[in-house]
Amino acid sequence: MNIKTSGLKNTDYKQAIEKLKSKKNAIILAHYYQTNDIQDIADFVGDSLALAQWASRTQADVIVLCGVHFMGETAKILCPEKRVFIPDSDAGCSLADSCPVDQFEAFLAQYPNHTVISYVNTSAAIKALTDVVVTSTNAYQIVESFPKSMPIIFGPDRNLGNYINSITGRNMVLWDGACHVHEQFSIERILELKKTYPQASVLAHPECKSALLKFADHIGSTSSLLKFAVTSPAKAFIVATESGILHEMQKQCPDKLFIPAPPNDSTCACNECSFMRLNTMEKLYRCLRDETPEIIVDETVRQKAEKPIRRMLEISNRLGL
């Protein structure tokens, strides 16, 4: 999306955004994969589960979700009475895009009497076809809350689904989707880093390929990787997820070394989500000022999609997640 310059200096954006927030009773929610400046100005920074939990209980009239489109949809589904915006309407998600609703609906028809569990990285339309939504924080616990004998379809991330199958002994039917960021990590380059930093712990998101997960020291959601880094006695970490999380890791652990796991592209030292990085401080400012782009969800779809999200939140709250 092409945007003319606002005339503001970079140092002025924070002050201008704070004034607009106060004027409009707005709250800024940001994912850990946002740029450092957006994370620093946000009222709350978290992973997908935390952002959904925060959106569901905020008293703000306006929510600006600095993340990708499905995250804005989730906030709108949970808060239909509020106005929800994202800084850039083109901030999509390769994983969500890998699961078109018509194809997924046809896929479900092949497996009648299956419980449908969908990862939060999906469109509102996919959630509307789902029995319960999960995030990487709670996927294991929610799957395990169902009887072992219950047939389950899990989508759209095949890597997360394979990981859950491997640690639960289940045989969930998996949709064949993936995240372009987590698919691109180079095992060879990570192993080279291990030679340079032999004491470094490898932290990996379960959206990574199974071959990488086999030599990770800790596997978990973005928030889980952060918590492990904070509590671990290790002083160096190779982090296999979107590199935006390193900002919060470094803030909480200034005495530790965090090394982004590199992708297969030999010219890159870290792995960034091109969609997440579409959001900028200028776009955030303009979004608040002009109240656009706004997230709109069809009400019929919203009502259907809300049920599996609420079910996820209820289970997560019950389990203390």
C-alpha positions in Angstrom: 0.0 0.0 0.0 1.6 3.3 -1.1 1.4 6.0 1.4 2.6 9.6 1.0 4.9 10.9 3.8 3.1 12.4 6.7 5.5 15.3 7.2 6.4 14.0 10.7 9.9 13.1 11.8 10.4 9.6 13.1 10.8 10.9 16.6 7.4 12.7 16.5 5.3 9.6 15.7 5.2 8.3 19.2 3.9 11.6 20.6 1.3 11.9 17.8 0.2 8.4 18.3 -0.2 8.8 22.1 -2.4 11.9 21.6 -4.6 10.0 19.1 -4.9 7.1 21.5 -6.1 9.3 24.3 -8.5 11.2 22.1 -10.1 8.1 20.7 -9.9 5.8 23.7 -7.8 3.4 21.6 -5.5 0.6 22.6 -2.6 -0.8 20.5 -2.0 -4.5 20.6 1.2 -5.8 19.0 2.5 -9.2 18.2 6.1 -10.1 19.1 6.9 -10.3 15.4 6.4 -6.5 14.9 9.3 -4.1 14.5 11.0 -2.9 17.7 9.5 0.6 17.6 5.9 -0.7 17.3 6.5 -3.2 20.1 7.8 -0.3 22.3 4.8 1.9 21.7 2.2 -0.8 22.1 0.0 -1.0 25.2 0.4 -4.8 25.1 2.8 -7.1 23.3 2.1 -10.8 23.1 1.6 -14.0 21.1 -1.7 -14.9 19.4 -3.3 -16.4 22.6 -2.4 -13.4 24.7 -3.6 -10.9 22.1 -7.0 -12.7 21.9 -7.2 -12.7 25.7 -6.4 -9.0 25.9 -8.8 -8.1 23.2 -11.6 -10.0 24.8 -11.4 -7.9 28.0 -10.3 -4.4 27.0 -12.4 -1.4 27.8 -11.1 0.6 24.9 -13.5 1.8 22.2 -10.9 1.2 19.4 -8.4 -1.6 19.0 -5.4 -1.2 16.6 -4.0 -4.7 16.0 -0.4 -4.5 14.9 0.0 -7.9 13.5 -1.6 -9.6 10.5 -5.1 -9.7 9.2 -6.3 -12.8 10.9 -5.3 -11.3 14.3 -7.4 -8.3 13.6 -10.3 -10.6 12.6 -10.0 -12.5 15.9 -10.2 -9.2 17.8 -13.3 -8.1 15.9 -14.9 -11.5 16.3 -14.5 -11.2 20.1 -15.4 -7.5 20.2 -18.1 -6.8 17.7 -19.1 -3.6 19.4 -15.6 -2.1 19.0 -13.9 -0.8 16.0 -10.8 -2.7 15.0 -8.1 -1.5 12.7 -4.8 -2.8 11.3 -2.1 -0.4 10.0 -1.8 -2.2 6.6 -4.6 -4.1 5.0 -2.0 -6.1 2.9 -0.5 -7.7 6.1 -1.8 -11.2 5.5 -0.5 -14.6 6.5 1.0 -17.3 4.3 -0.3 -20.0 6.6 -3.9 -18.6 6.6 -3.6 -18.2 2.8 -2.6 -21.9 2.5 -6.1 -22.9 3.6 -8.8 -21.5 1.3 -12.3 -22.0 2.8 -13.8 -23.8 -0.2 -11.0 -26.4 -0.3 -11.0 -26.8 3.4 -14.8 -27.3 3.4 -14.4 -30.0 0.7 -11.6 -31.6 2.8 -13.9 -31.8 5.9 -16.5 -33.5 3.8 -14.1 -36.4 3.3 -13.9 -37.0 7.1 -17.4 -37.0 8.6 -17.8 -37.3 12.4 -14.3 -35.7 13.0 -13.8 -33.0 15.5 -12.3 -30.0 13.7 -9.4 -28.2 15.5 -8.1 -25.2 13.7 -4.9 -23.2 14.4 -5.6 -19.5 15.1 -3.6 -18.6 12.0 -6.7 -18.9 9.8 -9.4 -16.7 8.4 -12.7 -16.0 10.1 -14.4 -18.2 7.5 -12.2 -21.2 8.5 -12.9 -20.6 12.2 -16.6 -20.7 11.4 -16.1 -24.3 10.3 -14.2 -25.2 13.4 -15.1 -26.9 16.7 -12.3 -25.3 18.7 -9.5 -23.0 17.9 -6.0 -23.4 19.3 -2.7 -21.5 19.4 0.8 -22.9 19.7 0.6 -22.1 23.4 -2.4 -24.3 24.1 -2.6 -26.7 21.2 -1.2 -29.7 23.1 -3.4 -29.2 26.1 -6.6 -28.6 24.1 -6.0 -31.7 21.9 -5.3 -33.8 25.0 -8.6 -32.6 26.5 -10.4 -34.8 23.9 -10.6 -38.6 24.3 -7.9 -40.5 22.5 -10.5 -42.4 20.6 -12.0 -39.2 19.1 -11.1 -38.7 15.4 -9.7 -35.2 14.9 -8.9 -33.0 11.9 -6.2 -30.5 12.5 -5.4 -27.6 10.3 -3.9 -25.8 8.6 -0.3 -26.2 9.9 1.1 -29.6 9.1 4.3 -29.0 11.1 2.4 -28.1 14.3 0.0 -31.0 13.7 2.8 -33.4 13.2 4.5 -32.2 16.4 1.3 -32.6 18.4 0.8 -36.1 16.9 4.3 -37.0 17.9 4.0 -36.0 21.5 0.4 -37.3 22.1 0.6 -40.5 20.1 -2.5 -39.4 18.1 -3.1 -39.7 14.4 -4.9 -36.5 13.7 -5.8 -35.9 10.0 -3.7 -32.9 8.9 -4.4 -30.2 6.4 -1.2 -29.6 4.3 -0.4 -26.0 5.1 2.7 -24.2 6.4 4.1 -20.9 7.4 6.7 -19.5 5.0 8.9 -18.2 7.7 9.2 -21.4 9.8 9.5 -23.5 6.7 12.6 -21.6 5.5 15.0 -22.2 8.4 18.3 -23.8 7.3 19.3 -26.8 9.5 22.8 -26.7 8.0 23.3 -23.0 8.9 21.9 -23.6 12.4 24.4 -26.5 12.9 27.2 -24.2 11.7 26.1 -21.6 14.3 26.2 -24.4 17.0 29.9 -25.0 16.1 30.6 -21.3 16.7 28.4 -21.1 19.8 28.6 -24.7 21.2 27.0 -23.7 24.5 24.0 -22.0 22.9 20.5 -23.5 23.4 18.4 -23.9 20.3 14.8 -22.6 20.7 12.3 -23.6 18.1 8.7 -22.9 17.3 6.6 -26.0 16.6 5.7 -24.6 13.2 9.3 -25.5 12.2 9.9 -28.7 10.3 10.3 -31.9 12.3 13.9 -32.3 11.3 14.8 -29.0 13.0 12.7 -29.8 16.1 14.7 -33.0 16.7 17.7 -31.1 17.9 16.0 -28.2 19.6 16.6 -27.8 23.3 13.2 -26.2 23.8 10.1 -26.3 21.6 7.2 -23.9 22.2 5.1 -20.9 21.3 6.6 -17.5 21.0 5.7 -16.7 24.7 7.1 -20.1 25.7 10.4 -19.5 24.0 10.6 -16.1 25.7 9.8 -17.6 29.2 12.4 -20.3 28.6 15.1 -17.8 27.7 14.4 -15.7 30.8 14.5 -18.7 33.2 17.2 -20.8 31.6 20.7 -20.6 33.1 22.1 -20.6 29.5 23.7 -17.4 28.3 23.3 -17.9 24.6 20.4 -18.9 22.4 19.8 -19.7 18.7 16.2 -18.7 18.1 14.2 -20.5 15.3 11.2 -18.3 14.9 10.5 -14.9 13.5 13.3 -12.6 14.6 11.0 -9.9 16.0 10.9 -11.9 19.3 14.6 -11.2 19.9 13.7 -7.6 20.8 11.7 -8.6 23.9 14.2 -11.4 24.7 17.0 -8.9 24.8 15.0 -6.4 26.8 14.3 -9.0 29.5 17.7 -10.6 29.4 20.3 -7.9 28.5 23.2 -10.0 29.7 22.3 -12.9 27.3 23.1 -13.4 23.7 20.3 -14.1 21.2 21.2 -15.3 17.7 18.4 -15.4 15.0 18.3 -18.8 13.2 19.1 -18.1 9.6 16.9 -19.1 6.6 18.1 -21.0 3.6 18.8 -17.8 1.7 22.5 -17.4 2.2 22.3 -13.6 2.0 20.1 -13.3 5.1 21.2 -13.6 8.7 17.7 -13.7 10.2 14.2 -14.8 9.2 11.5 -12.1 9.0 7.8 -12.3 8.1 7.4 -9.9 5.2 3.7 -9.5 6.1 4.4 -8.6 9.7 6.9 -6.0 8.6 4.4 -4.2 6.4 3.3 -2.4 9.5 5.3 0.8 10.3 5.1 3.7 12.7 3.8 6.0 9.9 1.1 3.5 9.0 0.1 3.1 12.6 -0.1 6.9 13.0 -2.2 7.2 9.8 -4.4 4.3 10.8 -5.3 6.0 14.1 -5.7 9.4 12.5 -7.9 8.3 9.6 -9.5 5.3 11.2 -8.7 3.0 8.3 -8.1 0.2 7.3 -10.9 -1.2 9.4 -11.6 -4.9 10.0 -15.1 -5.9 9.0 -16.4 -9.5 9.5 -19.7 -10.7 8.2 -22.0 -11.1 11.2 -23.2 -14.6 10.3 -19.5 -15.7 10.0 -18.6 -13.8 13.1 -21.1 -15.6 15.3 -20.1 -19.0 14.0 -16.4 -18.2 14.4 -16.8 -16.8 17.9 -17.9 -20.1 19.4 -14.6 -22.0 18.8 -12.6 -19.0 19.9 -14.5 -18.7 23.1 -14.2 -22.4 23.7 -10.4 -22.0 23.3 -10.3 -19.2 25.8 -12.5 -21.1 28.3 -10.2 -24.2 28.2 -7.1 -22.0 28.4 -8.4 -20.1 31.4 -9.4 -23.4 33.1 -6.0 -24.8 32.5 -4.3 -21.6 33.6 -2.7 -20.9 30.2 
